Structure formats: C-alpha cells, structure tokens
Amino acid sequence: MRLNSLRTRVTTFYVGMLAIALFVFSLAVYFGVKAFLTRALERKLSNNAHSIVNDYLVPLDQKGDVWFADEITESYPPGYSDPFVRVSQGSKILYQTGDMRDPFVNMSEIRLPSNPEWFEKFHRETASGQRIVLFTLPYYAPNGSVIFVETGTTTEPIRHVLRSLLLILLLATPLILISAAIGGYFLMSRPLRPVVVLTEQAERVGRKELGERLPVIPTGDELERLSLALNRMIERLEAALDHNHRFSADASHELRTPLTIIRGELESLIEMPSLPLPVIEGIGSALEESSRMAKIVSSLMAISRLDCGGEQIELVPVDLVEIVRVTLEQMGLLAEEKHISLRFEPGEATYVAGDPMRLKQIVVNLVDNAIKYTPVGGDVSVSVTTENMKAVLQVSDTGIGIPPAALPRVFDRFYRADGARSRESGGTGLGLSIVKAICSAHGGVASVESIEGKGTIFRVELPVLQQSVPLETVKVTPIYSK
Amino acid sequence: MPLKSRGQMKRFLFGLQLHFIDERPNNSAIIMRILLIEDEQKVSALLKRGLTSERYAVDVAADGIEGLELAETYPYDLMILDLMVPRLTGGEVLQRVRRKNAFLPVLVLTARDLIDDKVRLFELGADDYLTKPFAFAELLMRVKALLRRGPVNRSSTLRVGELELDRLTQQVKRGGRRIELTAKEYALLEYFMQNEERVLSRNMIIEHVWDQSFDGITNIVDVYVRHLRSKVDDGSTFKMIRTVRGTGYTIRSGNET
C-alpha cells in the first residue's frame, strides 16, 4: 500500500469525511437524548407538583388535614421516592415521602424552599453526594399562608443513560471508521483495477514495441477516454519515431553513396602510374578526409539511433573491471607514446547489464580523450567503484582541463572546447556524445568535472546488475534522455 | 549456422579470413564470374572496373528483378548485392536466390549500419557484408575470401621476404635476427603478413586487431604501426612496412624490386 496512491488518497479522504459526519452525528445524538430525558423528567416533576396542589391542597380547607394526610399518603406512599414529594409550610413539613433509596438520599439534607427564585422553577441541588433536580411550586392558600410543594428526583438515571450512550458512541465510531477504511480501500480497487492494468500495459508498450496498443476499457467513462488518449499519444510517438528511423536510414544512405563513389574514384586515381608527388599528396589527403567523413556519418547515425531508441541493445552481464583492464591493455601504447602513466587498479568484479562492445566504447573514448588532452609526462587514471547500487567508472587526467563555460557543452555533438586544436588529431568531435548516448541507453549518467590547467574527471554511472532482474534484450527508448 | 550476436558473427568472419592466404589469380586459372547488383551507376562502374582489372568477369544488374533473372540464368561464383536496390529489396533478392541456390556466396553491401539488419541478413543467408563507404582493397579481400572457401592454409609459419613469423612459438625473425613484440604488435604483424602486398585500411586493421569499439580513434593504428615498424625495419635498408597515403598500410617483401 503506497501512501501516495490514488486509492489511498481517496480512501483517506472519504474516511475523513465519514469521521466528521460521525462526530457531528454523535454530538447531536448525545445532546438530543440529554435534552429529551431532562425535559421528560422535568415534565413529570412539574405534573406531579401541580396535581398535588390541585388534588390535595385546593380542597384542604374543606376536607381537613386528616383527609389530606390519608389521600396524599395513598397516592404518594412514604416508600415512594421517584420522585419524592415534600409538602411544607414555612419550616413545618406537612408531608414528605421517605428518604430516597436508589441511590440513597437523606431527605433532611435537602434544604427547604427559601429562595423565591426557585418558585415554579427547576433547580438543582446536591444532597448525600447525589445531584438532584427539584421543582418547587408555591400554593397561596385562601387563608394567606404559603404552602410549598416540592417534587424532585436524582438525575442519576439520566446520567447513567448518557454515560452508556457516550461509551457506545466512542466505541462504535472508530470501529465504523476502521471498517469503512478497509472496505473502502478494497472497494476502490474495483474501479481502479483498469487503471492498474492500463499502467502496466503502458509500461510494457513503452519498454518494448510501440506497435502494440493499450486495451481500450469499454466503460464509457473517464477511463475509456484515458485509454483512447494514451493510444493516440502512442500512435503519434510511433509515427515520430518511424519518421526518425526512416530519415536516419535515408540520410545514411544518401550520405554514404557519394562517399563510396568519392572514395572509389580517388583510389583508382591514386593507383595510376607515375603521378607527380603533389597529386599523390592531394589525393591522399582527400582520401583521409573522406574516411573521416564516413566516420562522422556512422557516429552520427549511431548516436541518433541510440537517442531515439531504434536500436536493440543486447543486455548481458558485463564485468566493468574486466572491460577496463582489457581495454587499457589494448591502448597502452597510446599513453606510452606520450610518456603518460596510465593507471588502473583492478578491484572486485563489478557487474552491470549491458552491451560489452558499447560499454567498451565508453572506456575507449574516455581514455583516448584523456590521453589526447594530457601533456607529455602526465597521469591518466581509471577507477571502477560501486556507490549506492551504481557502478561508477571514473577517468581522471592531469591534462589541460576544460574552461567552466565549456563544461555544460562537452557532451554536445561536434562541440570542441579548444576550437581547432583537436581537429588536427583527426577526431570526429562526437566521441563524448557517443559516450553520453551509450550511457543513457544503459540507464546511466555521464558527467564531467574539471579545473582548467589542472585536469578533468569524467564520471559514468551505470546501474549495478541485480541478480533478481531477468535480463532481456530491450529496445532502448530513452526518448527524454536529453 | 545461426549467428546470434555481433561478437559471434565477427569471430566467425575473421576466423575465416585468418586462414586465407593470398593466391593471386593467374592466367591459367578459370575466370571467376561475379554478379553485381547495384543501382548506383557510378558505384557499379567503379566496382566493375576494379574487379575486372583483378581478372574477374563481372555482370552488373541495376535492380532486384534484373539481378534475380541473371542469378537464375547463369552460374555465378559470387554475388555482390546492394541492400537498397529498386523493384526488389536486397533482402528479397537474397531470400529468393537462396531458395534455388544454397551455395552461391553472397557479399552484401549496405549503406545503413543497423545491427538488426545485419543479423537478419545472416539469417537470410548472406555470407559477409560490407558497410559503405569501403576501401576497394577491403572489398577485394572479402571477395577473395568468399571465393576460396574450402581449402584452408594452416601452415604454422608465415613468410614475407626475409621476415618469418612462427605461429606456434609466436616468434618473429627478420633475416635470422629475433624481434621481440608485444601481443598487439604480434597480432598486427600477423595480419599484415597474411595479407602480403595488400593495402590494409585503418578500419580493417582496427576491426581485425582491436574491435569495433575502437572505431572512433584511428590514430591508435598509426601509433602501433609506428612502433611495429621501428622494431621490424630499423637497421634494415629495405623498409617492409609501408604507408599508403590516404588508405592505410601494407607489407612488402622487397623480393621483386
């Protein structure tokens, strides 16, 4: 489960929304129930008080105290305590039900009504550690005396219910959220499944042949439009690549045919007997240049094919250390000629997946370049190391260096940091571009550091071969390698 | 023989070339007939001229259909086929020719250097290929190699004039004087001596003695040849290793002069 996947994001979002909804709902339920229960209790207290006044106090004058005591005792027996009833006149208690039992509340702890603010109102008291709600109803008797009827009860049952409710809400909310998250996550996989398939297919098409197309998801929704749009994009890409290949092949043919003729004509000319020396020199020079031009054409074509991904690269496990060792052996004399010490300390075998010939070409071009730009008596050293799953090939020299302004351009085609100088040595101006193109085609990076007058370090990083990855011949398509 | 990789292909090719010792065609030899299918008139004229002067009989066809008709009518000893010919592509010509004649050696000329193409060509039955532009010397060498398939010279000693190279002991002597050579210099000299009197282009030398990853740096050939020459020719009046301006190098025995 990736944290930034669409599936996770959608699930998180909707679980979040659900959490907010559940919270609001819980609050509403809690306070709604609380208000409802309190109101019901209060109505009961108020009803009782009013009925006592109406039924027993109003007729009191006519029927007398005994009748009152009998009647009220019958309706509200002393053991009856929910609600309790107390009828008092001043500090004299006319009648009261007994102490409350469940929970226990000592009636004598409840203050007699004294505060006029309590009259015909509900107020709350604490007695015997219990919260009690009381309703005080004053009855103004015709003889001028005031009789208070109080009804009351503990709020404990309400609070009990509310506590249970709160507990249920607290437990239920996270459970609902968790199951919603899990359910939603798996539910999301259904609509997202085509996207996953589409992605895999697109990866495959991108890696191998562009000839294939993505399966169109016939859902009529955004996904179908997406797959159609992707297919149209692949089509355009394929057309562009095809065009590039055709152009490349045509250009190659068109350039090479005249070169073949030039070369052939010059060769047959130079074999004519008794030519004056200047003529031989001239033809020879023209032949050399035609060779160089042929080399430039083939290098350009190689780069263009590597860049636009038209070439099969055969991936085999290649030991970079061994490649460097063999290559340096084959080039030793070039360094020796200039009394340059060419150093390489072969370390542990470092395997990368690649085309041995092309990887070798990287070494050849970099070392040749280093020797070319290092004055007599200098040093060129090559190393192969491994850093964070990357095989690093480094070629450093004590040469003339590259001016900082030229550094970003050294891998450009035909770029020459020193103007005319290197052209004399018969180069094509494409050596480093080829290094870069081969590098990109192998999923690697080429870079350069240099201090003018001190030396230059070229660095090539290639992914180290992992044994678990199956090797296959891939059509390299580093279309965006620039 | 399916050739899978370029490396294999190259080993195969050079393995073959290694054993062909030059036997110049002489007057008594049967004249070899070559069919050249090439649409570029100037190229075909050049090749025809060059090959004719080497005593081959050359027929030229300017397109695939014509070439195929000629190939099916006359018994040729070799076909040189340009890949990009009109009316029928080189690949199709090759395929159709192979259906009827499995033994005709075919040298393919190509102006493209797509690796896929080359591998496919070998699968279709090409015996060798040459990328344009090429030195005529190289074409000639390959033509000769293809025509001489069969008898192989396995002689262990190569001789050019007073220079002697023993392949078994890897010793080189000039007029009895031992010459110490490095491995690369030895390979270079062996290649020269196999091709006595023949001009070897820098490309041919690189492909044979090094490999194509050294393509970009032709001066490596010059440096190694210079060293080899100083070991072989210093102290002798006759210089055996010669530079052919604009083309490459050659070794001469000096017997005829």
Interface residues (C-beta under 8 A of the other chain):
Chain A: A249 S252 H253 R256 T257 L259 T260 I261 I262 R263 G264 E265 L266 E267 S268 I270 I280 E281 I283 G284 S285 A286 L287 E288 S290 S291 A294 K295 S298 S299 M301 A302 R305 G310 E311 Q312 E314 T327 Q330 M331 L333 L334 E337 P356 M357 R358 K360 Q361 V364 N365 D368 S425 G426 G427 T428 L430 G431 I434
Chain B: S5 R6 G7 E40 K42 V43 L46 L47 R49 G50 M84 A111 R112 D113 L114 I115 D116 T131 K132 P133 F134 A135 F136 A137 T182 K184 S201 R202 N203 W210 D211 Q212 S213 F214 D215 G216 I217 T218 N219 I220 V223 Y224 H227 R245 G246 T247
